[in-house]
Amino acid sequence: QVQLVESGGGLVQPGGSLRLSCSGSISAFQTFTVLWYRQPPGKQRELVASITREGTTAYIDPVKDRFTISRDNAKKTAYLQMTSLKPEDTAVYYCHAHFQIVGATGIDYWGQGTQVTVSS
């Protein structure tokens, strides 16, 4: 059974850094788009960053120039490097892997989430 597992969350002071990891036993992991989402306490889940099979990245404005998404297909792992962390970054962070061929069934895998708390 394939799955995603996140790690690397924790408590950090404002201005600090964390690197989140997302590892999976997905066959042909290199063909999946990987996305990071976050859900602050009492709020809706929001997309944070994504990286395609070609390596193209995208970020939402609040994290642009502070967060970096990357992937190591040989290790079947994706990363979210977070720097200059702010209290508003506090959330549960989730990894999502997605694959779809037009006209065929899409495939989605989610991790269990990892808590990131930014507080002084």
N, C-alpha and C positions, 0 to 999 in steps of 0.2 A: 504494500500500500504506500503510495506517495503522500508526502506531507511537507509542510513548511514549518520551521521552528525559528523564532526570533530570539535574539539574545543581545546583551549589551546595554540594556536600560539601567537606570539607577537614579540616585540623587546627585545633583550637581549645582554649584553656585552659579548665579548669573555671570555670563562671560566665559563660562567653562565649555568643555567639549566632551562629546560622547560619540562612539561609533557603534551603530547598530548593525547586526548581522542577520541574514535570512538565509537559511540553508534548507535544501530540499532534495529528496530522492526522485526527482522528476526526470523521467526519460526524455531526452532531447530538450533539456533545460535551456539550451542556447537558442531555441526557437520561440521561447516565451517572452512576452513583455512583462517586466517586473515593475510594480508600483508600490510606493509607500503611502499609507494613509495614517491619519491620527484622529483621535477622538478625545477632546478635552472633557473634564468632568461635567456632566449635565448637558453636553452639547452634541451636535450631530457629527458624524464622521466626515472628514474632508480629505481630499487628495492632497498630497504634499509634493511628491516627485515621481517621475517615471523614467524608465530606460527601455528602449526597444531592443530587438534582436540585433539591429545594426549598430547599437551603441548611442543612438540619439537620446538626449536627455531633455527633460522639461521640469520646471519648478513653478510653484505659486509664488507670487510677489513677496509675501512675508518671510520666505526662507531663501529667496534668491540671493546669491553671493555669500550665504552663510552655510548652506547645506550642499553636500555633493553626493549624488547617487552613482554607484558603480556596480560592476558585476565581474565575477570570475567564473566563467563557464566550466572550466576544468574542475573547479571545486564545487560547482552547482550552488554558488553562494552569491547573494547580492548584499550590498552594504549601503548604509546611509551615514555619512560622516557629517556630524553636526558641530559647528563651532559658533562662538559668540552667542551662546544660548541665552534666551530671555524667559522670564516667568510665563509669558503667554505661549511658550513652546510646550508647557506641561501638558501631557496627554498620554494615553495609551497608543503606542505606535504599532501598526499592523502591516505585514508584508502580504502582497497579492501577486500571484503569477497567473497570466492569462494567455491563452492561445486559441485562435479561431481561424478556420478557413471558410471563406464566404460560401454559404450553402451547406455547411456542415455543422456539427455540434461543437459549440464552444466548450473549452475546458478552463476551469478556474480552481485555484488552490489558495487557501488563506492560512496564515499562521495564527497562533493563539494570542498574540499581542505581547508587548513588553512595555512596562511603565517607565516613563521619563518624567522626572520631577525637577524643576528648576526653581530653587528657592535659596534665599540667604538666611 
